[in-house]
Amino acid sequence: MKALFAVSLIFGILAAILSGVHGFGEVMQDGSPDGIMINAWGAPISGEGTCMDANNPDGGMCFPAMTILTFLPFSIVGILTIIFSIMLLVSTVQTYREGENNGPDVPNSAPPPLNKIPYKRGQHILIGSILILLIGGGFLAPILGIISTLARFIGSK
């Protein structure tokens, strides 16, 4: 089961890095999101042309994402995405360390609502992945986070 903990760690780190890349692209943009569907990189990385969509299949990929924070500028959305990416990374590494060290299933140091969520089961990674999806971390990062959570859950049985 230690191999599944390692798989969980790798997918969790990949999710955090990918969502951080989305956040960095959002910080580099000007203006505010027009709707909940956004491109994390407003233009292709080369800066020429437009993003690929149904009307322009030859354009570059611009890391599609969604955000419920349409009332904030892109820079704030990007900063929040980066902060939550770091929190996802810390949560992933901490749950890996707790699982490898056979730490307690329910930590006593957490505040009352959180002390019911076991670290070794990976629910913190799932919650972080959902937050990443809603803030602007893209679509692939939460999928990788869910894979990380499933590997953690199966490995902790």
Residue frames as a rotation matrix with the C-alpha (Angstrom) as fourth column:
MET 1
0.558 0.830 0.000 0.00
0.830 -0.558 0.000 0.00
0.000 0.000 -1.000 0.00
LYS 2
0.094 -0.603 -0.792 3.01
0.338 -0.729 0.595 2.32
-0.936 -0.323 0.136 0.28
ALA 3
-0.767 -0.354 0.535 3.14
0.598 -0.093 0.796 2.37
-0.232 0.931 0.283 -3.55
LEU 4
0.108 0.885 0.453 -0.36
0.895 -0.285 0.344 3.87
0.434 0.368 -0.822 -3.64
PHE 5
0.610 0.017 -0.792 0.76
0.534 -0.747 0.396 6.58
-0.585 -0.665 -0.464 -1.22
ALA 6
-0.484 -0.851 -0.206 3.57
0.316 -0.390 0.865 7.42
-0.816 0.353 0.457 -3.64
VAL 7
-0.549 0.393 0.738 1.12
0.800 -0.010 0.600 7.51
0.243 0.920 -0.309 -6.56
SER 8
0.559 0.796 -0.229 -1.09
0.826 -0.513 0.234 9.82
0.068 -0.320 -0.945 -4.54
LEU 9
0.223 -0.569 -0.791 1.87
0.375 -0.699 0.608 12.09
-0.900 -0.433 0.058 -3.81
ILE 10
-0.759 -0.573 0.308 2.93
0.475 -0.165 0.864 12.27
-0.445 0.803 0.398 -7.46
PHE 11
-0.261 0.738 0.622 -0.57
0.840 -0.144 0.522 13.05
0.475 0.659 -0.583 -8.76
GLY 12
0.639 0.483 -0.599 -1.14
0.739 -0.602 0.303 15.59
-0.214 -0.636 -0.741 -5.98
ILE 13
-0.159 -0.781 -0.604 2.10
0.327 -0.619 0.715 17.39
-0.932 -0.084 0.353 -6.79
LEU 14
-0.802 -0.095 0.590 1.25
0.597 -0.072 0.799 17.40
-0.033 0.993 0.115 -10.50
ALA 15
0.229 0.957 0.177 -2.19
0.913 -0.274 0.303 18.86
0.338 0.092 -0.937 -9.72
ALA 16
0.545 -0.063 -0.836 -0.65
0.533 -0.744 0.403 21.61
-0.647 -0.665 -0.372 -7.60
ILE 17
-0.549 -0.818 -0.172 1.95
0.329 -0.401 0.855 22.50
-0.768 0.413 0.490 -10.25
LEU 18
-0.619 0.358 0.699 -0.57
0.750 0.006 0.661 22.54
0.232 0.934 -0.272 -13.08
SER 19
0.526 0.845 -0.095 -3.00
0.833 -0.488 0.262 24.74
0.175 -0.217 -0.960 -11.17
GLY 20
0.226 -0.543 -0.809 -0.09
0.435 -0.687 0.583 27.04
-0.872 -0.483 0.082 -10.25
VAL 21
-0.799 -0.471 0.373 0.70
0.512 -0.210 0.833 27.44
-0.314 0.857 0.409 -13.96
HIS 22
-0.022 0.876 0.482 -2.93
0.871 -0.220 0.439 28.43
0.490 0.430 -0.758 -14.52
GLY 23
0.656 0.280 -0.701 -2.65
0.678 -0.627 0.384 30.96
-0.332 -0.727 -0.601 -11.69
PHE 24
-0.320 -0.859 -0.400 0.54
0.441 -0.509 0.739 32.45
-0.839 0.060 0.541 -13.11
GLY 25
-0.725 0.104 0.681 -1.15
0.664 -0.157 0.731 32.94
0.183 0.982 0.045 -16.49
GLU 26
0.366 0.929 0.044 -4.10
0.850 -0.353 0.392 34.62
0.380 -0.106 -0.919 -14.84
VAL 27
0.342 -0.325 -0.882 -1.83
0.592 -0.654 0.471 37.02
-0.730 -0.683 -0.032 -12.94
MET 28
-0.674 -0.736 0.068 -0.25
0.477 -0.363 0.801 38.10
-0.564 0.572 0.595 -16.24
GLN 29
-0.339 0.629 0.700 -3.61
0.851 -0.112 0.513 39.16
0.401 0.770 -0.497 -17.74
ASP 30
-0.990 0.143 -0.002 -5.35
-0.135 -0.934 -0.330 42.50
-0.049 -0.327 0.944 -17.56
GLY 31
-0.403 0.913 -0.057 -9.05
-0.662 -0.248 0.707 43.07
0.632 0.323 0.705 -16.99
SER 32
-0.383 0.424 0.821 -11.70
-0.719 0.421 -0.553 40.87
-0.580 -0.802 0.143 -15.46
PRO 33
-0.893 0.114 0.435 -13.24
0.288 0.887 0.360 37.57
-0.345 0.447 -0.825 -16.54
ASP 34
-0.718 0.668 -0.194 -16.20
-0.617 -0.482 0.622 37.93
0.322 0.567 0.758 -18.91
GLY 35
0.494 0.855 -0.159 -17.89
-0.684 0.494 0.537 34.78
0.537 -0.157 0.829 -17.62
ILE 36
0.681 -0.219 0.699 -17.13
-0.524 0.521 0.673 31.65
-0.512 -0.825 0.240 -15.66
MET 37
0.698 -0.482 0.529 -15.25
0.660 0.720 -0.216 30.07
-0.277 0.500 0.821 -18.59
ILE 38
0.757 -0.528 -0.385 -11.83
-0.508 -0.846 0.162 31.69
-0.412 0.073 -0.908 -18.97
ASN 39
0.681 -0.714 -0.161 -8.46
0.326 0.493 -0.806 31.11
0.655 0.497 0.569 -20.58
ALA 40
0.722 -0.447 -0.528 -5.74
0.552 -0.087 0.829 31.08
-0.417 -0.890 0.184 -17.97
TRP 41
-0.556 -0.815 -0.164 -3.36
0.458 -0.465 0.758 32.45
-0.693 0.346 0.632 -20.58
GLY 42
0.207 0.777 -0.594 -5.24
-0.078 -0.592 -0.802 35.19
-0.975 0.212 -0.062 -22.43
ALA 43
0.662 -0.104 -0.743 -3.26
-0.750 -0.087 -0.656 34.66
0.004 0.991 -0.135 -25.60
PRO 44
0.860 -0.412 -0.301 -0.94
0.324 0.897 -0.300 31.91
0.393 0.161 0.905 -26.75
ILE 45
0.590 -0.683 -0.430 2.41
0.538 -0.066 0.841 31.86
-0.603 -0.727 0.329 -24.98
SER 46
-0.320 -0.721 0.614 4.08
0.944 -0.189 0.270 33.18
-0.079 0.666 0.742 -28.15
GLY 47
-0.407 0.232 -0.883 1.81
0.219 -0.914 -0.342 36.23
-0.887 -0.333 0.322 -27.92
GLU 48
-0.816 0.092 -0.570 0.71
-0.558 -0.381 0.737 35.89
-0.150 0.920 0.363 -31.54
GLY 49
-0.647 0.626 -0.435 -2.71
-0.027 0.551 0.834 34.85
0.762 0.552 -0.339 -32.74
THR 50
0.005 0.745 0.667 -5.64
-0.941 -0.223 0.256 33.72
0.340 -0.629 0.700 -30.69
CYS 51
-0.523 -0.127 0.843 -6.49
-0.604 0.753 -0.262 30.72
-0.601 -0.646 -0.471 -28.56
MET 52
-0.931 0.201 -0.305 -7.77
-0.094 0.675 0.732 27.53
0.353 0.710 -0.609 -30.13
ASP 53
-0.455 0.854 0.251 -11.54
-0.367 0.077 -0.927 27.21
-0.811 -0.514 0.279 -30.11
ALA 54
0.083 0.573 0.816 -14.26
0.555 0.653 -0.515 25.93
-0.828 0.495 -0.264 -32.42
ASN 55
0.935 0.323 -0.149 -13.92
0.091 -0.620 -0.779 28.98
-0.344 0.714 -0.609 -34.67
ASN 56
0.515 -0.833 -0.203 -10.11
-0.819 -0.409 -0.402 28.91
0.251 0.373 -0.893 -34.77
PRO 57
0.995 -0.061 0.079 -8.78
0.031 0.941 0.337 25.33
-0.094 -0.333 0.938 -34.75
ASP 58
0.443 -0.889 0.117 -5.27
0.546 0.163 -0.822 26.49
0.711 0.428 0.557 -35.73
GLY 59
0.474 -0.239 0.848 -4.76
-0.541 -0.838 0.066 28.72
0.695 -0.490 -0.526 -32.68
GLY 60
-0.589 -0.774 -0.232 -2.61
-0.202 0.419 -0.885 27.90
0.782 -0.475 -0.403 -29.67
MET 61
0.162 0.607 -0.778 -3.85
0.702 0.484 0.523 26.30
0.694 -0.631 -0.347 -26.46
CYS 62
-0.294 -0.192 0.936 -4.53
-0.300 -0.911 -0.282 28.79
0.907 -0.364 0.211 -23.70
PHE 63
-0.915 -0.115 -0.387 -5.25
0.279 0.512 -0.812 26.52
0.292 -0.851 -0.436 -20.70
PRO 64
-0.147 0.936 0.319 -9.04
-0.197 -0.344 0.918 26.70
0.969 0.072 0.235 -20.36
ALA 65
-0.904 -0.072 -0.421 -10.37
0.395 0.232 -0.889 27.08
0.162 -0.970 -0.181 -16.83
MET 66
0.156 0.944 0.291 -13.40
0.453 -0.330 0.828 28.26
0.878 0.002 -0.479 -14.95
THR 67
-0.907 -0.377 -0.189 -13.85
0.339 -0.383 -0.859 30.66
0.251 -0.843 0.475 -12.08
ILE 68
0.155 0.970 -0.188 -16.76
0.930 -0.079 0.359 31.67
0.333 -0.231 -0.914 -9.94
LEU 69
0.022 -0.271 -0.962 -14.89
0.657 -0.722 0.219 34.85
-0.754 -0.637 0.162 -9.02
THR 70
-0.006 0.026 1.000 -15.97
0.973 -0.231 0.011 36.82
0.231 0.973 -0.024 -12.09
PHE 71
0.903 0.408 0.137 -16.28
0.356 -0.886 0.298 40.02
0.243 -0.220 -0.945 -10.07
LEU 72
0.556 -0.787 -0.269 -12.52
0.078 -0.273 0.959 40.11
-0.828 -0.554 -0.091 -9.35
PRO 73
0.526 -0.463 -0.713 -9.73
-0.846 -0.368 -0.386 41.12
-0.084 0.806 -0.585 -11.73
PHE 74
0.781 -0.250 -0.572 -7.64
-0.088 0.864 -0.497 38.38
0.618 0.438 0.652 -13.33
SER 75
-0.227 -0.957 0.178 -4.63
-0.367 -0.085 -0.926 39.27
0.902 -0.276 -0.332 -11.18
ILE 76
-0.262 0.208 0.942 -6.52
-0.962 0.014 -0.271 38.60
-0.070 -0.978 0.197 -7.94
VAL 77
0.824 0.566 -0.016 -8.01
-0.562 0.814 -0.148 35.38
-0.071 0.131 0.989 -9.33
GLY 78
0.489 -0.726 -0.483 -4.49
-0.103 0.503 -0.858 34.28
0.866 0.470 0.172 -10.30
ILE 79
-0.468 -0.655 0.593 -3.05
-0.661 -0.186 -0.727 35.10
0.587 -0.732 -0.346 -6.88
LEU 80
0.158 0.613 0.774 -5.84
-0.932 0.352 -0.088 33.14
-0.326 -0.707 0.627 -5.20
THR 81
0.899 0.132 -0.417 -5.24
-0.323 0.844 -0.429 30.22
0.295 0.520 0.801 -7.57
ILE 82
0.000 -0.980 -0.197 -1.54
-0.230 0.191 -0.954 30.23
0.973 0.045 -0.225 -6.70
ILE 83
-0.427 -0.112 0.897 -2.30
-0.889 -0.129 -0.439 30.39
0.165 -0.985 -0.045 -2.96
PHE 84
0.531 0.702 0.474 -4.73
-0.754 0.647 -0.113 27.47
-0.386 -0.298 0.873 -3.19
SER 85
0.698 -0.394 -0.598 -2.22
-0.239 0.659 -0.713 25.56
0.675 0.641 0.366 -5.32
ILE 86
-0.423 -0.873 0.242 0.37
-0.502 0.004 -0.865 25.93
0.754 -0.488 -0.440 -2.58
MET 87
-0.171 0.441 0.881 -2.21
-0.952 0.157 -0.263 24.82
-0.254 -0.884 0.393 -0.01
LEU 88
0.857 0.466 -0.220 -3.00
-0.514 0.805 -0.297 21.76
0.039 0.368 0.929 -2.16
LEU 89
0.241 -0.864 -0.442 0.71
-0.236 0.390 -0.890 20.97
0.941 0.319 -0.109 -2.40
VAL 90
-0.584 -0.447 0.678 1.21
-0.728 -0.080 -0.680 21.27
0.358 -0.891 -0.279 1.36
SER 91
0.261 0.776 0.575 -1.89
-0.899 0.412 -0.148 19.16
-0.352 -0.478 0.805 2.04
THR 92
0.819 0.020 -0.574 -0.69
-0.364 0.791 -0.492 16.46
0.444 0.612 0.655 -0.36
VAL 93
-0.161 -0.966 -0.200 2.79
-0.257 0.237 -0.937 16.30
0.953 -0.099 -0.287 1.14
GLN 94
-0.493 0.008 0.870 1.45
-0.865 -0.113 -0.489 16.36
0.094 -0.994 0.062 4.70
THR 95
0.596 0.752 0.282 -1.00
-0.765 0.638 -0.086 13.52
-0.245 -0.164 0.956 4.07
TYR 96
0.571 -0.492 -0.656 1.82
-0.215 0.682 -0.699 11.54
0.792 0.540 0.284 2.45
ARG 97
-0.503 -0.821 0.269 4.04
-0.453 -0.015 -0.891 12.04
0.736 -0.570 -0.365 5.51
GLU 98
-0.172 0.520 0.837 1.22
-0.961 0.099 -0.259 11.12
-0.217 -0.849 0.482 7.90
GLY 99
0.816 0.533 -0.224 0.41
-0.576 0.784 -0.231 8.00
0.052 0.317 0.947 5.89
GLU 100
0.286 -0.801 -0.526 4.03
-0.174 0.496 -0.850 6.90
0.942 0.334 0.003 5.64
ASN 101
-0.707 -0.585 0.397 4.58
-0.444 -0.071 -0.893 7.42
0.551 -0.808 -0.210 9.35
ASN 102
-0.360 0.689 -0.629 1.31
0.606 0.686 0.404 5.64
0.709 -0.235 -0.664 10.23
GLY 103
-0.950 0.021 0.310 0.06
-0.199 -0.807 -0.556 8.82
0.239 -0.590 0.771 11.85
PRO 104
-0.636 0.768 0.072 -3.29
0.221 0.271 -0.937 8.96
-0.739 -0.580 -0.342 13.60
ASP 105
-0.488 0.531 0.693 -6.32
0.865 0.190 0.465 8.76
0.115 0.826 -0.552 11.36
VAL 106
0.613 0.685 0.395 -7.97
0.562 -0.728 0.392 11.75
0.556 -0.019 -0.831 13.02
PRO 107
-0.487 -0.857 0.172 -5.61
0.482 -0.428 -0.764 14.55
0.728 -0.289 0.621 14.08
ASN 108
0.140 0.515 -0.846 -6.34
0.990 -0.097 0.104 16.08
-0.028 -0.851 -0.524 17.47
SER 109
-0.585 -0.511 -0.630 -4.84
0.550 -0.821 0.154 19.47
-0.596 -0.256 0.761 16.62
ALA 110
-0.760 0.335 0.556 -7.43
0.423 -0.394 0.816 20.45
0.493 0.856 0.158 13.99
PRO 111
-0.798 0.552 0.242 -10.27
-0.599 -0.677 -0.428 22.84
-0.072 -0.486 0.871 14.84
PRO 112
-0.409 0.653 0.637 -13.64
-0.332 0.544 -0.771 21.22
-0.850 -0.526 -0.006 15.64
PRO 113
0.647 0.725 -0.237 -15.17
-0.564 0.247 -0.788 20.89
-0.513 0.644 0.568 12.17
LEU 114
0.378 -0.563 -0.735 -11.93
-0.809 0.186 -0.558 19.65
0.451 0.805 -0.385 10.61
ASN 115
-0.501 -0.641 0.581 -10.94
-0.845 0.507 -0.170 17.15
-0.186 -0.576 -0.796 13.28
LYS 116
0.300 0.681 0.669 -13.57
-0.377 0.728 -0.572 14.75
-0.876 -0.080 0.475 11.92
ILE 117
0.889 -0.036 -0.457 -11.84
-0.445 0.176 -0.878 14.49
0.112 0.984 0.140 8.51
PRO 118
0.666 -0.675 0.317 -9.10
0.266 0.612 0.745 11.86
-0.697 -0.412 0.587 8.55
TYR 119
0.245 -0.683 -0.688 -5.80
-0.750 -0.584 0.312 12.91
-0.615 0.439 -0.655 6.99
LYS 120
-0.617 -0.649 0.446 -4.84
-0.272 0.708 0.652 9.47
-0.739 0.280 -0.613 5.77
ARG 121
0.027 0.717 0.697 -7.95
0.605 0.543 -0.582 9.07
-0.795 0.437 -0.420 3.65
GLY 122
-0.744 -0.501 0.443 -7.16
0.644 -0.358 0.676 12.05
-0.180 0.788 0.589 1.41
GLN 123
0.318 0.943 0.103 -10.30
0.943 -0.303 -0.137 14.13
-0.098 0.141 -0.985 1.83
HIS 124
0.289 -0.277 -0.916 -8.19
0.178 -0.925 0.336 17.27
-0.941 -0.261 -0.218 2.20
ILE 125
-0.803 -0.593 0.061 -6.79
0.126 -0.070 0.990 16.69
-0.582 0.802 0.131 -1.28
LEU 126
-0.402 0.746 0.530 -10.31
0.908 0.252 0.334 16.31
0.116 0.616 -0.779 -2.67
ILE 127
0.558 0.600 -0.573 -11.52
0.693 -0.717 -0.076 19.51
-0.456 -0.355 -0.816 -1.02
GLY 128
-0.114 -0.702 -0.703 -8.46
-0.026 -0.705 0.709 21.37
-0.993 0.099 0.062 -2.31
SER 129
-0.848 -0.196 0.492 -9.02
0.437 0.266 0.859 20.02
-0.299 0.944 -0.140 -5.81
ILE 130
0.094 0.957 0.274 -12.63
0.994 -0.104 0.023 21.21
0.050 0.271 -0.961 -5.85
LEU 131
0.549 0.046 -0.835 -11.56
0.334 -0.927 0.169 24.65
-0.766 -0.371 -0.524 -4.66
ILE 132
-0.565 -0.808 -0.164 -8.89
0.072 -0.247 0.966 24.76
-0.822 0.535 0.197 -7.37
LEU 133
-0.552 0.443 0.706 -11.57
0.834 0.292 0.469 23.97
0.002 0.848 -0.531 -9.97
LEU 134
0.459 0.883 -0.098 -13.88
0.887 -0.462 -0.009 26.73
-0.053 -0.083 -0.995 -8.74
ILE 135
0.411 -0.348 -0.843 -11.21
0.224 -0.858 0.463 29.41
-0.884 -0.379 -0.274 -8.41
GLY 136
0.804 -0.102 -0.585 -9.44
-0.559 -0.464 -0.687 29.08
-0.202 0.880 -0.430 -11.75
GLY 137
-0.073 -0.914 0.399 -6.95
-0.641 0.350 0.683 26.21
-0.764 -0.206 -0.611 -11.65
GLY 138
-0.554 -0.134 -0.822 -8.18
-0.811 0.307 0.497 24.54
0.186 0.942 -0.279 -14.82
PHE 139
0.545 0.834 -0.082 -9.86
-0.823 0.551 0.137 21.21
0.160 -0.008 0.987 -15.41
LEU 140
0.346 -0.472 -0.811 -6.98
-0.076 0.847 -0.526 18.74
0.935 0.244 0.258 -15.51
ALA 141
-0.639 -0.653 0.406 -5.59
-0.422 -0.144 -0.895 19.69
0.643 -0.744 -0.184 -12.08
PRO 142
-0.095 0.644 0.759 -8.79
-0.974 0.098 -0.205 18.69
-0.207 -0.759 0.618 -10.19
ILE 143
0.787 0.331 -0.520 -8.92
-0.481 0.858 -0.182 15.42
0.386 0.394 0.835 -12.13
LEU 144
-0.088 -0.904 -0.418 -5.34
-0.043 0.422 -0.905 14.69
0.995 -0.062 -0.076 -11.05
GLY 145
-0.630 -0.085 0.772 -6.33
-0.726 -0.287 -0.625 15.64
0.275 -0.954 0.119 -7.48
ILE 146
0.462 0.851 0.252 -9.24
-0.884 0.464 0.054 13.19
-0.071 -0.248 0.966 -7.57
ILE 147
0.585 -0.356 -0.729 -6.89
-0.103 0.859 -0.502 10.44
0.804 0.369 0.466 -8.79
SER 148
-0.536 -0.816 0.217 -4.58
-0.269 -0.079 -0.960 11.35
0.801 -0.572 -0.177 -5.92
THR 149
-0.258 0.538 0.802 -7.48
-0.966 -0.126 -0.226 11.13
-0.020 -0.833 0.552 -3.46
LEU 150
0.765 0.577 -0.286 -8.59
-0.601 0.799 0.003 7.75
0.230 0.169 0.958 -4.79
ALA 151
0.164 -0.786 -0.596 -5.05
0.027 0.608 -0.794 6.34
0.986 0.115 0.121 -4.56
ARG 152
-0.685 -0.392 0.614 -4.78
-0.540 -0.293 -0.789 7.67
0.490 -0.872 -0.011 -1.00
PHE 153
0.126 0.845 0.520 -8.16
-0.990 0.139 0.014 6.22
-0.060 -0.517 0.854 -0.03
ILE 154
0.814 0.155 -0.559 -7.44
-0.297 0.939 -0.174 2.78
0.498 0.308 0.811 -1.48
GLY 155
-0.077 -0.959 -0.272 -3.93
0.001 0.272 -0.962 2.79
0.997 -0.074 -0.020 -0.01
SER 156
-0.582 -0.160 0.798 -5.14
-0.716 -0.364 -0.595 3.60
0.385 -0.918 0.097 3.49
LYS 157
0.550 0.834 0.034 -7.45
-0.771 0.492 0.404 0.58
0.321 -0.249 0.914 3.74
